[in-house]
Amino acid sequence: LHLIHTQFNKEAVRGSPHQCPVLDPDSVQIAGKGVEMAAANELTSFHVNMKNAGEAKLNVRVVSPFGKDIPVHVSGNAKTGLRIDYTPYEVGLYKVFVECAGIPVKGSPFSCNVFDPALIRINSPG
C-alpha cells in the first residue's frame, strides 16, 4: 500500500493522502489439471496463489472449443489460495483466461486439452 500526498499551491488537497494498493499480477501462481488436461463431463480444477499479488480482484473465464463460456466456481480466498472448478462438456482445446485487476496473469490464457475417456480403446497385439 502506498500513500499519495496531493497538493495544489502547496496546500494539501482534501482527502490527501490517498491510499493506492500495489498490485503485481506477475506474482500470481496457477497450477492444476484444469489448466493442462481434463476429462469431458468430469469436474476439473486448478489452484491460484495470489498472496504476493496484493489485494486485487481475480477474474476467471473458461471458453470451450466452440466459443461457449463455461460456468466456473471460485472458492477459498486470496490469502490462503483460491480453487477454481469447472466441468468441460465437449472434447477439444479450452482456453482459461485468468486476470488480476484486469491484467492477464503470466501464462494466460492457459490451454486445457479435454478428452473423452469413453473413446479410449486399448487393443492387444495379435
MMTF fields as JSON, N, C-alpha, C and O atoms, coordinates in Angstrom:
{
  "mmtfVersion": "1.0.0",
  "mmtfProducer": "UNKNOWN",
  "numBonds": 503,
  "numAtoms": 504,
  "numGroups": 126,
  "numChains": 1,
  "numModels": 1,
  "chainsPerModel": [1],
  "groupsPerChain": [126],
  "chainIdList": ["A"],
  "bondAtomList": [4, 2, 8, 6, 12, 10, 16, 14, 20, 18, 24, 22, 28, 26, 32, 30, 36, 34, 40, 38, 44, 42, 48, 46, 52, 50, 56, 54, 60, 58, 64, 62, 68, 66, 72, 70, 76, 74, 80, 78, 84, 82, 88, 86, 92, 90, 96, 94, 100, 98, 104, 102, 108, 106, 112, 110, 116, 114, 120, 118, 124, 122, 128, 126, 132, 130, 136, 134, 140, 138, 144, 142, 148, 146, 152, 150, 156, 154, 160, 158, 164, 162, 168, 166, 172, 170, 176, 174, 180, 178, 184, 182, 188, 186, 192, 190, 196, 194, 200, 198, 204, 202, 208, 206, 212, 210, 216, 214, 220, 218, 224, 222, 228, 226, 232, 230, 236, 234, 240, 238, 244, 242, 248, 246, 252, 250, 256, 254, 260, 258, 264, 262, 268, 266, 272, 270, 276, 274, 280, 278, 284, 282, 288, 286, 292, 290, 296, 294, 300, 298, 304, 302, 308, 306, 312, 310, 316, 314, 320, 318, 324, 322, 328, 326, 332, 330, 336, 334, 340, 338, 344, 342, 348, 346, 352, 350, 356, 354, 360, 358, 364, 362, 368, 366, 372, 370, 376, 374, 380, 378, 384, 382, 388, 386, 392, 390, 396, 394, 400, 398, 404, 402, 408, 406, 412, 410, 416, 414, 420, 418, 424, 422, 428, 426, 432, 430, 436, 434, 440, 438, 444, 442, 448, 446, 452, 450, 456, 454, 460, 458, 464, 462, 468, 466, 472, 470, 476, 474, 480, 478, 484, 482, 488, 486, 492, 490, 496, 494, 500, 498],
  "bondOrderList": [1, 1, 1, 1, 1, 1, 1, 1, 1, 1, 1, 1, 1, 1, 1, 1, 1, 1, 1, 1, 1, 1, 1, 1, 1, 1, 1, 1, 1, 1, 1, 1, 1, 1, 1, 1, 1, 1, 1, 1, 1, 1, 1, 1, 1, 1, 1, 1, 1, 1, 1, 1, 1, 1, 1, 1, 1, 1, 1, 1, 1, 1, 1, 1, 1, 1, 1, 1, 1, 1, 1, 1, 1, 1, 1, 1, 1, 1, 1, 1, 1, 1, 1, 1, 1, 1, 1, 1, 1, 1, 1, 1, 1, 1, 1, 1, 1, 1, 1, 1, 1, 1, 1, 1, 1, 1, 1, 1, 1, 1, 1, 1, 1, 1, 1, 1, 1, 1, 1, 1, 1, 1, 1, 1, 1],
  "groupList": [{"groupName": "LEU", "atomNameList": ["N", "CA", "C", "O"], "elementList": ["N", "C", "C", "O"], "formalChargeList": [0, 0, 0, 0], "bondAtomList": [1, 0, 2, 1, 3, 2], "bondOrderList": [1, 1, 2], "singleLetterCode": "L", "chemCompType": "L-PEPTIDE LINKING"}, {"groupName": "HIS", "atomNameList": ["N", "CA", "C", "O"], "elementList": ["N", "C", "C", "O"], "formalChargeList": [0, 0, 0, 0], "bondAtomList": [1, 0, 2, 1, 3, 2], "bondOrderList": [1, 1, 2], "singleLetterCode": "H", "chemCompType": "L-PEPTIDE LINKING"}, {"groupName": "ILE", "atomNameList": ["N", "CA", "C", "O"], "elementList": ["N", "C", "C", "O"], "formalChargeList": [0, 0, 0, 0], "bondAtomList": [1, 0, 2, 1, 3, 2], "bondOrderList": [1, 1, 2], "singleLetterCode": "I", "chemCompType": "L-PEPTIDE LINKING"}, {"groupName": "THR", "atomNameList": ["N", "CA", "C", "O"], "elementList": ["N", "C", "C", "O"], "formalChargeList": [0, 0, 0, 0], "bondAtomList": [1, 0, 2, 1, 3, 2], "bondOrderList": [1, 1, 2], "singleLetterCode": "T", "chemCompType": "L-PEPTIDE LINKING"}, {"groupName": "GLN", "atomNameList": ["N", "CA", "C", "O"], "elementList": ["N", "C", "C", "O"], "formalChargeList": [0, 0, 0, 0], "bondAtomList": [1, 0, 2, 1, 3, 2], "bondOrderList": [1, 1, 2], "singleLetterCode": "Q", "chemCompType": "L-PEPTIDE LINKING"}, {"groupName": "PHE", "atomNameList": ["N", "CA", "C", "O"], "elementList": ["N", "C", "C", "O"], "formalChargeList": [0, 0, 0, 0], "bondAtomList": [1, 0, 2, 1, 3, 2], "bondOrderList": [1, 1, 2], "singleLetterCode": "F", "chemCompType": "L-PEPTIDE LINKING"}, {"groupName": "ASN", "atomNameList": ["N", "CA", "C", "O"], "elementList": ["N", "C", "C", "O"], "formalChargeList": [0, 0, 0, 0], "bondAtomList": [1, 0, 2, 1, 3, 2], "bondOrderList": [1, 1, 2], "singleLetterCode": "N", "chemCompType": "L-PEPTIDE LINKING"}, {"groupName": "LYS", "atomNameList": ["N", "CA", "C", "O"], "elementList": ["N", "C", "C", "O"], "formalChargeList": [0, 0, 0, 0], "bondAtomList": [1, 0, 2, 1, 3, 2], "bondOrderList": [1, 1, 2], "singleLetterCode": "K", "chemCompType": "L-PEPTIDE LINKING"}, {"groupName": "GLU", "atomNameList": ["N", "CA", "C", "O"], "elementList": ["N", "C", "C", "O"], "formalChargeList": [0, 0, 0, 0], "bondAtomList": [1, 0, 2, 1, 3, 2], "bondOrderList": [1, 1, 2], "singleLetterCode": "E", "chemCompType": "L-PEPTIDE LINKING"}, {"groupName": "ALA", "atomNameList": ["N", "CA", "C", "O"], "elementList": ["N", "C", "C", "O"], "formalChargeList": [0, 0, 0, 0], "bondAtomList": [1, 0, 2, 1, 3, 2], "bondOrderList": [1, 1, 2], "singleLetterCode": "A", "chemCompType": "L-PEPTIDE LINKING"}, {"groupName": "VAL", "atomNameList": ["N", "CA", "C", "O"], "elementList": ["N", "C", "C", "O"], "formalChargeList": [0, 0, 0, 0], "bondAtomList": [1, 0, 2, 1, 3, 2], "bondOrderList": [1, 1, 2], "singleLetterCode": "V", "chemCompType": "L-PEPTIDE LINKING"}, {"groupName": "ARG", "atomNameList": ["N", "CA", "C", "O"], "elementList": ["N", "C", "C", "O"], "formalChargeList": [0, 0, 0, 0], "bondAtomList": [1, 0, 2, 1, 3, 2], "bondOrderList": [1, 1, 2], "singleLetterCode": "R", "chemCompType": "L-PEPTIDE LINKING"}, {"groupName": "GLY", "atomNameList": ["N", "CA", "C", "O"], "elementList": ["N", "C", "C", "O"], "formalChargeList": [0, 0, 0, 0], "bondAtomList": [1, 0, 2, 1, 3, 2], "bondOrderList": [1, 1, 2], "singleLetterCode": "G", "chemCompType": "PEPTIDE LINKING"}, {"groupName": "SER", "atomNameList": ["N", "CA", "C", "O"], "elementList": ["N", "C", "C", "O"], "formalChargeList": [0, 0, 0, 0], "bondAtomList": [1, 0, 2, 1, 3, 2], "bondOrderList": [1, 1, 2], "singleLetterCode": "S", "chemCompType": "L-PEPTIDE LINKING"}, {"groupName": "PRO", "atomNameList": ["N", "CA", "C", "O"], "elementList": ["N", "C", "C", "O"], "formalChargeList": [0, 0, 0, 0], "bondAtomList": [1, 0, 2, 1, 3, 2], "bondOrderList": [1, 1, 2], "singleLetterCode": "P", "chemCompType": "L-PEPTIDE LINKING"}, {"groupName": "CYS", "atomNameList": ["N", "CA", "C", "O"], "elementList": ["N", "C", "C", "O"], "formalChargeList": [0, 0, 0, 0], "bondAtomList": [1, 0, 2, 1, 3, 2], "bondOrderList": [1, 1, 2], "singleLetterCode": "C", "chemCompType": "L-PEPTIDE LINKING"}, {"groupName": "ASP", "atomNameList": ["N", "CA", "C", "O"], "elementList": ["N", "C", "C", "O"], "formalChargeList": [0, 0, 0, 0], "bondAtomList": [1, 0, 2, 1, 3, 2], "bondOrderList": [1, 1, 2], "singleLetterCode": "D", "chemCompType": "L-PEPTIDE LINKING"}, {"groupName": "MET", "atomNameList": ["N", "CA", "C", "O"], "elementList": ["N", "C", "C", "O"], "formalChargeList": [0, 0, 0, 0], "bondAtomList": [1, 0, 2, 1, 3, 2], "bondOrderList": [1, 1, 2], "singleLetterCode": "M", "chemCompType": "L-PEPTIDE LINKING"}, {"groupName": "TYR", "atomNameList": ["N", "CA", "C", "O"], "elementList": ["N", "C", "C", "O"], "formalChargeList": [0, 0, 0, 0], "bondAtomList": [1, 0, 2, 1, 3, 2], "bondOrderList": [1, 1, 2], "singleLetterCode": "Y", "chemCompType": "L-PEPTIDE LINKING"}],
  "groupTypeList": [0, 1, 0, 2, 1, 3, 4, 5, 6, 7, 8, 9, 10, 11, 12, 13, 14, 1, 4, 15, 14, 10, 0, 16, 14, 16, 13, 10, 4, 2, 9, 12, 7, 12, 10, 8, 17, 9, 9, 9, 6, 8, 0, 3, 13, 5, 1, 10, 6, 17, 7, 6, 9, 12, 8, 9, 7, 0, 6, 10, 11, 10, 10, 13, 14, 5, 12, 7, 16, 2, 14, 10, 1, 10, 13, 12, 6, 9, 7, 3, 12, 0, 11, 2, 16, 18, 3, 14, 18, 8, 10, 12, 0, 18, 7, 10, 5, 10, 8, 15, 9, 12, 2, 14, 10, 7, 12, 13, 14, 5, 13, 15, 6, 10, 5, 16, 14, 9, 0, 2, 11, 2, 6, 13, 14, 12],
  "groupIdList": [1, 2, 3, 4, 5, 6, 7, 8, 9, 10, 11, 12, 13, 14, 15, 16, 17, 18, 19, 20, 21, 22, 23, 24, 25, 26, 27, 28, 29, 30, 31, 32, 33, 34, 35, 36, 37, 38, 39, 40, 41, 42, 43, 44, 45, 46, 47, 48, 49, 50, 51, 52, 53, 54, 55, 56, 57, 58, 59, 60, 61, 62, 63, 64, 65, 66, 67, 68, 69, 70, 71, 72, 73, 74, 75, 76, 77, 78, 79, 80, 81, 82, 83, 84, 85, 86, 87, 88, 89, 90, 91, 92, 93, 94, 95, 96, 97, 98, 99, 100, 101, 102, 103, 104, 105, 106, 107, 108, 109, 110, 111, 112, 113, 114, 115, 116, 117, 118, 119, 120, 121, 122, 123, 124, 125, 126],
  "secStructList": [7, 3, 3, 3, 7, 7, 3, 3, 6, 6, 3, 3, 7, 6, 6, 7, 1, 3, 3, 3, 7, 7, 7, 7, 4, 4, 4, 7, 3, 3, 3, 1, 4, 4, 4, 6, 3, 3, 3, 6, 6, 1, 7, 3, 3, 3, 3, 3, 3, 7, 6, 6, 1, 7, 1, 7, 7, 3, 3, 3, 3, 3, 3, 7, 6, 6, 1, 7, 3, 3, 7, 7, 3, 3, 3, 3, 3, 6, 6, 6, 3, 3, 3, 3, 3, 3, 7, 7, 7, 1, 1, 3, 3, 3, 3, 3, 3, 3, 3, 3, 6, 6, 3, 3, 7, 6, 6, 7, 1, 3, 3, 3, 3, 3, 3, 7, 4, 4, 4, 7, 7, 7, 7, 7, 7, 7],
  "xCoordList": [0.849, 0.0, 0.896, 1.812, 0.61, 1.341, 0.392, -0.817, 0.947, 0.187, 0.638, 1.833, -0.328, -0.028, -0.505, -1.696, 0.434, 0.129, -0.073, 0.83, -1.269, -1.615, -1.727, -2.377, -1.075, -1.112, -1.469, -1.208, -2.071, -2.333, -1.919, -2.431, -0.996, -0.432, 0.124, -0.077, 0.816, 1.461, 0.483, 0.881, -0.792, -1.811, -2.315, -2.522, -2.508, -2.993, -4.402, -5.266, -4.618, -5.933, -6.767, -6.26, -8.058, -8.937, -8.885, -8.947, -8.77, -8.696, -7.27, -7.033, -6.32, -4.916, -4.391, -4.736, -3.595, -3.035, -4.048, -4.908, -3.926, -4.789, -4.073, -2.864, -4.837, -4.255, -4.263, -5.254, -3.158, -3.021, -2.442, -1.26, -3.276, -2.747, -1.758, -1.909, -0.759, 0.244, -0.151, -0.38, -0.227, -0.633, 0.487, 1.184, 0.651, 1.67, 1.084, 1.27, 0.37, -0.233, 0.778, 0.417, 2.051, 3.062, 3.403, 3.994, 3.043, 3.351, 2.253, 2.402, 1.157, 0.081, 0.568, 1.113, 0.363, 0.786, -0.446, -1.384, -0.428, -1.535, -1.011, 0.058, -1.771, -1.356, -2.577, -3.537, -2.525, -3.578, -3.994, -3.668, -4.727, -5.184, -6.082, -6.087, -6.841, -7.794, -7.171, -7.883, -5.844, -5.148, -4.174, -3.268, -4.374, -3.494, -4.303, -4.406, -4.879, -5.624, -6.752, -6.567, -7.921, -9.069, -9.966, -9.92, -10.785, -11.752, -13.078, -13.512, -13.717, -15.022, -16.047, -15.969, -16.995, -18.102, -17.661, -18.411, -16.463, -15.98, -15.464, -14.823, -15.758, -15.287, -13.762, -13.103, -13.218, -11.774, -11.506, -12.403, -10.28, -9.988, -8.534, -7.695, -8.273, -6.898, -6.844, -7.867, -5.636, -5.429, -4.722, -3.892, -5.072, -4.49, -3.894, -4.588, -2.611, -1.93, -1.744, -1.009, -2.425, -2.379, -1.74, -1.767, -1.166, -0.752, 0.322, 0.468, 1.069, 2.075, 1.618, 2.395, 0.354, -0.144, -0.785, -1.072, -1.015, -1.729, -3.212, -3.648, -3.979, -5.425, -6.074, -6.401, -6.253, -6.826, -7.933, -7.943, -8.853, -9.94, -9.43, -8.731, -9.792, -9.422, -10.611, -11.736, -10.367, -11.394, -10.951, -9.812, -11.868, -11.575, -12.667, -13.855, -12.249, -13.187, -12.677, -11.512, -13.56, -13.219, -14.079, -15.298, -13.428, -14.124, -13.907, -12.779, -15.013, -14.96, -14.36, -14.181, -14.047, -13.5, -14.45, -14.027, -15.751, -16.745, -17.157, -18.161, -16.37, -16.593, -17.618, -17.987, -18.089, -19.07, -18.358, -17.34, -18.906, -18.398, -18.87, -20.048, -17.957, -18.249, -18.347, -17.467, -19.415, -19.524, -18.355, -17.914, -17.864, -16.784, -17.258, -18.11, -16.701, -16.98, -15.655, -14.699, -15.608, -14.396, -14.627, -15.62, -13.703, -13.792, -12.445, -11.421, -12.458, -11.242, -11.124, -12.108, -9.914, -9.689, -8.277, -7.431, -8.05, -6.779, -5.588, -4.468, -5.808, -4.684, -4.245, -3.05, -5.204, -4.851, -4.837, -4.337, -5.376, -5.407, -6.83, -7.756, -6.981, -8.287, -8.313, -7.304, -9.48, -9.689, -10.754, -11.819, -10.453, -11.375, -11.847, -11.033, -13.167, -13.763, -14.606, -15.269, -14.57, -15.472, -15.594, -14.755, -16.652, -16.868, -16.917, -17.857, -15.917, -15.946, -16.828, -16.732, -17.676, -18.596, -18.243, -18.775, -17.361, -17.014, -15.529, -14.708, -15.2, -13.805, -13.145, -13.767, -11.898, -11.157, -10.314, -10.127, -9.812, -8.915, -9.702, -10.305, -9.686, -10.345, -9.326, -8.137, -9.793, -8.95, -9.392, -10.577, -8.411, -8.68, -8.002, -6.775, -8.817, -8.329, -8.344, -9.375, -7.212, -7.114, -6.528, -5.446, -7.268, -6.82, -6.809, -7.679, -5.822, -5.694, -5.791, -4.94, -6.831, -7.069, -7.185, -6.752, -7.771, -7.959, -6.745, -6.789, -5.649, -4.409, -4.184, -4.209, -3.963, -3.722, -2.513, -1.472, -2.664, -1.539, -0.59, -0.958, 0.627, 1.648, 1.147, 0.751, 1.167, 0.734, -0.698, -1.096, -1.484, -2.886, -2.996, -2.309, -3.849, -4.738, -4.005, -3.077, -4.462, -3.933, -4.746, -5.9, -4.157, -4.852, -5.052, -4.119, -6.291, -6.609, -7.172, -8.212, -6.486, -6.914, -7.917, -7.571, -9.148, -10.207, -10.441, -10.611, -10.444, -10.619, -11.817, -12.292, -12.308, -13.417, -12.866, -12.493, -12.803, -12.243, -12.994, -12.42, -14.27, -15.062, -14.597, -14.893, -13.883, -13.417, -12.047, -11.56, -11.429, -10.1, -10.239, -10.991, -9.525, -9.545, -8.12, -7.209, -7.942, -6.639, -6.819, -7.637, -6.054, -6.114, -4.81, -3.724, -4.943, -3.728, -3.284, -4.118, -1.985, -1.498, -1.871, -1.841, -2.213, -2.451, -3.812, -4.136],
  "yCoordList": [-1.178, 0.0, 1.242, 1.371, 2.128, 3.397, 4.529, 4.441, 5.574, 6.787, 7.861, 8.1, 8.506, 9.562, 10.885, 11.081, 11.776, 13.099, 14.062, 14.271, 14.644, 15.527, 16.963, 17.228, 17.88, 19.289, 20.162, 19.818, 21.296, 22.325, 23.649, 24.021, 24.36, 25.6, 25.377, 26.191, 24.269, 23.883, 23.615, 23.555, 23.454, 23.113, 21.704, 21.329, 20.935, 19.561, 19.563, 20.321, 18.721, 18.546, 17.684, 16.734, 18.025, 17.281, 15.782, 15.374, 14.982, 13.527, 13.012, 11.805, 13.935, 13.526, 13.227, 13.956, 12.221, 11.325, 10.27, 9.839, 9.875, 8.852, 7.51, 7.423, 6.47, 5.123, 4.517, 4.605, 3.91, 3.266, 1.871, 1.729, 0.829, -0.523, -0.885, -0.465, -1.658, -2.114, -3.511, -4.401, -3.696, -4.978, -5.534, -4.79, -6.846, -7.5, -8.757, -9.855, -8.614, -9.773, -10.845, -12.016, -10.459, -11.449, -12.403, -13.456, -12.055, -12.94, -13.972, -14.82, -13.916, -14.9, -16.237, -16.311, -17.294, -18.636, -19.497, -19.521, -20.204, -21.06, -22.48, -22.696, -23.462, -24.864, -25.774, -25.482, -26.88, -27.886, -28.415, -27.848, -29.523, -30.189, -29.298, -29.407, -28.419, -27.576, -26.584, -25.931, -26.457, -25.606, -26.44, -25.906, -27.767, -28.662, -29.65, -29.514, -30.653, -31.706, -32.175, -32.286, -32.451, -32.859, -33.791, -33.822, -34.55, -35.45, -34.719, -33.964, -34.949, -34.344, -34.884, -36.038, -34.05, -34.393, -34.722, -35.346, -34.313, -34.504, -33.172, -32.403, -32.92, -31.697, -31.658, -32.647, -30.534, -30.333, -29.034, -28.207, -28.864, -27.66, -27.241, -27.991, -26.03, -25.546, -24.589, -24.083, -24.355, -23.521, -22.226, -22.193, -21.168, -19.852, -19.348, -19.263, -19.016, -18.433, -16.948, -16.571, -16.107, -14.656, -13.912, -12.682, -14.631, -13.948, -12.881, -12.003, -12.926, -11.891, -10.875, -10.019, -10.973, -10.115, -8.829, -7.939, -8.708, -7.554, -7.848, -8.96, -6.849, -7.025, -6.633, -5.467, -7.606, -7.341, -8.336, -9.444, -7.934, -8.82, -9.791, -9.401, -11.055, -12.083, -12.346, -12.519, -12.377, -12.728, -13.986, -14.082, -14.961, -16.215, -16.454, -16.314, -16.816, -17.128, -18.37, -18.437, -19.359, -20.585, -20.629, -20.474, -20.845, -20.837, -22.181, -22.66, -22.782, -24.085, -23.944, -22.83, -25.084, -25.03, -24.357, -23.899, -24.303, -23.719, -22.316, -21.781, -21.72, -20.337, -20.113, -18.969, -21.173, -21.024, -20.752, -21.372, -19.817, -19.592, -20.726, -21.081, -21.285, -22.385, -21.805, -21.052, -22.147, -21.64, -22.108, -23.253, -21.208, -21.539, -21.267, -20.408, -22.005, -21.791, -21.496, -22.262, -20.377, -19.965, -20.141, -19.656, -20.839, -20.998, -20.656, -20.631, -20.392, -20.01, -18.506, -17.786, -18.032, -16.586, -16.262, -17.145, -14.983, -14.546, -14.799, -14.965, -14.83, -15.017, -16.469, -16.749, -17.402, -18.818, -19.576, -20.7, -18.981, -19.629, -19.834, -20.002, -19.819, -19.999, -21.3, -21.733, -21.914, -23.108, -22.752, -22.238, -23.031, -22.762, -24.105, -24.934, -24.324, -25.561, -25.266, -24.231, -26.181, -26.125, -27.517, -28.386, -27.716, -29.003, -28.788, -28.173, -29.287, -29.189, -30.301, -31.449, -29.972, -30.969, -31.406, -32.402, -30.682, -31.009, -31.331, -30.774, -32.231, -32.587, -31.464, -30.874, -31.178, -30.163, -29.293, -29.59, -28.215, -27.316, -26.153, -25.352, -26.076, -24.999, -23.905, -24.182, -22.671, -21.54, -21.079, -20.862, -20.934, -20.486, -19.129, -19.032, -18.093, -16.728, -16.37, -16.498, -15.924, -15.517, -14.11, -13.858, -13.195, -11.808, -11.374, -11.754, -10.581, -9.983, -8.476, -7.877, -7.86, -6.42, -6.047, -4.969, -6.942, -6.675, -6.91, -6.669, -7.382, -7.637, -9.144, -9.81, -9.705, -11.152, -11.571, -10.915, -12.673, -13.202, -13.908, -14.239, -14.132, -14.764, -16.126, -16.971, -16.335, -17.596, -17.592, -18.509, -16.584, -16.521, -15.959, -14.992, -16.548, -17.655, -18.998, -19.233, -19.867, -21.219, -22.113, -21.809, -23.209, -24.172, -25.462, -26.003, -25.952, -27.224, -28.155, -27.874, -29.258, -30.236, -31.179, -31.891, -31.188, -32.018, -33.222, -33.09, -34.404, -35.663, -36.41, -36.102, -37.401, -38.245, -39.626, -40.357, -40.007, -41.31, -42.484, -43.557, -42.287, -43.372, -43.71, -44.794, -42.808, -43.045, -43.71, -44.036, -43.912, -44.526, -46.039, -46.654, -46.629, -48.085, -48.61, -48.019, -49.712, -50.371, -51.76, -52.55, -52.043, -53.348, -54.09, -53.512, -55.375, -56.176, -56.674, -56.955, -56.781, -57.271, -58.743, -59.535, -59.08, -60.483, -60.801, -61.953],
  "zCoordList": [0.0, 0.0, 0.0, 0.812, -0.913, -0.986, -0.599, -0.812, -0.04, 0.241, -0.734, -0.902, -1.375, -2.335, -1.745, -1.503, -1.521, -0.972, -2.14, -2.951, -2.214, -3.317, -2.8, -1.789, -3.52, -3.129, -4.328, -5.481, -4.014, -5.016, -4.386, -3.33, -5.025, -4.467, -3.055, -2.154, -2.895, -1.639, -0.497, 0.666, -0.833, 0.164, -0.13, -1.284, 0.934, 0.765, 0.179, 0.618, -0.801, -1.402, -0.459, 0.138, -0.328, 0.559, 0.239, -0.921, 1.293, 1.128, 1.037, 1.082, 0.91, 0.816, 2.215, 3.145, 2.409, 1.39, 0.935, 1.703, -0.305, -0.891, -0.826, -1.037, -0.532, -0.481, -1.876, -2.601, -2.236, -3.544, -3.336, -3.022, -3.513, -3.331, -4.435, -5.582, -4.077, -5.037, -5.498, -4.679, -6.804, -7.376, -8.238, -8.927, -8.193, -9.011, -9.647, -9.122, -10.782, -11.437, -11.835, -11.954, -12.045, -12.426, -11.289, -11.527, -10.066, -8.938, -8.685, -7.805, -9.439, -9.293, -9.839, -10.94, -9.053, -9.463, -9.727, -8.93, -10.861, -11.285, -11.428, -12.0, -10.905, -11.037, -10.953, -10.24, -11.693, -11.603, -12.953, -13.996, -12.912, -14.137, -14.986, -16.212, -14.341, -15.054, -16.011, -16.775, -15.986, -16.964, -17.789, -18.43, -17.764, -18.521, -19.357, -20.576, -18.677, -19.359, -18.451, -17.239, -19.028, -18.226, -19.021, -20.251, -18.301, -18.921, -19.111, -18.24, -20.259, -20.526, -19.534, -19.112, -19.173, -18.275, -16.854, -16.105, -16.477, -15.108, -14.575, -15.291, -13.304, -12.663, -12.683, -12.36, -13.057, -13.005, -12.255, -12.089, -11.808, -11.03, -11.2, -11.701, -10.77, -10.647, -9.468, -9.006, -8.997, -7.815, -8.197, -9.106, -7.482, -7.717, -6.411, -5.397, -6.436, -5.288, -5.584, -6.497, -4.794, -5.005, -3.842, -3.816, -2.877, -1.649, -1.857, -1.007, -2.944, -3.211, -4.257, -4.68, -4.67, -5.745, -5.243, -6.044, -3.951, -3.432, -3.389, -3.687, -3.02, -2.907, -4.223, -4.446, -5.077, -6.393, -6.672, -6.136, -7.507, -7.902, -8.965, -9.901, -8.803, -9.774, -10.688, -10.217, -11.983, -12.959, -13.681, -14.139, -13.783, -14.471, -15.5, -15.211, -16.699, -17.78, -18.494, -18.888, -18.659, -19.377, -20.633, -20.569, -21.784, -23.069, -23.759, -23.877, -24.213, -24.885, -26.279, -26.772, -26.922, -28.288, -29.284, -30.345, -28.924, -29.82, -29.381, -29.852, -28.47, -28.073, -26.978, -26.713, -26.335, -25.251, -23.931, -23.625, -23.151, -21.798, -20.898, -20.903, -20.135, -19.219, -17.808, -17.391, -17.061, -15.687, -14.822, -14.922, -13.975, -13.045, -11.624, -11.394, -10.681, -9.26, -8.577, -8.695, -7.862, -7.158, -5.664, -5.121, -4.999, -3.546, -2.923, -3.605, -1.619, -0.918, -0.831, -0.998, -0.568, -0.501, -0.98, -1.122, -1.223, -1.813, -0.896, -1.378, 0.413, 1.342, 1.454, 1.548, 1.444, 1.608, 0.295, 0.235, -0.757, -2.062, -2.542, -1.748, -3.835, -4.459, -5.236, -5.792, -5.266, -6.083, -7.112, -6.771, -8.364, -9.46, -10.002, -10.41, -10.008, -10.512, -11.747, -11.83, -12.696, -13.842, -14.441, -14.202, -15.223, -15.88, -17.388, -17.893, -18.113, -19.577, -20.147, -19.713, -21.104, -21.657, -23.072, -23.561, -23.73, -25.11, -25.209, -24.479, -26.115, -26.362, -27.165, -28.049, -26.852, -27.602, -26.692, -25.513, -27.265, -26.549, -25.937, -26.652, -24.62, -23.888, -23.593, -23.431, -23.524, -23.138, -21.756, -21.504, -20.864, -19.499, -19.318, -19.283, -19.203, -19.042, -17.56, -16.899, -17.041, -15.637, -15.602, -16.131, -14.967, -14.852, -13.396, -12.612, -13.051, -11.723, -11.921, -12.578, -11.35, -11.523, -13.002, -13.41, -13.803, -15.22, -16.089, -17.296, -15.487, -16.231, -16.304, -15.269, -17.502, -17.595, -16.757, -16.781, -16.016, -15.248, -16.206, -17.333, -15.746, -16.585, -17.075, -16.272, -18.398, -18.994, -19.494, -20.213, -19.134, -19.548, -20.962, -21.291, -21.807, -21.493, -21.49, -22.264, -20.583, -20.495, -21.416, -21.719, -21.862, -22.714, -21.949, -21.355, -21.971, -21.33, -22.393, -22.987, -22.628, -23.616, -22.956, -22.012, -23.443, -22.866, -23.769, -24.981, -23.146, -23.874, -23.308, -22.215, -24.065, -23.61, -23.294, -24.212, -22.012, -21.641, -22.265, -22.455, -22.582, -23.171, -24.582, -25.084, -25.222, -26.591, -26.649, -27.732, -25.5, -25.473, -25.583, -24.827, -26.51, -26.721, -26.679, -27.259, -25.995, -25.954, -26.548, -26.076, -27.573, -28.229, -27.99, -28.036, -27.736, -27.576, -28.95, -29.81, -29.151, -30.444, -30.636, -29.694, -31.845, -32.178, -32.405, -32.693]
}
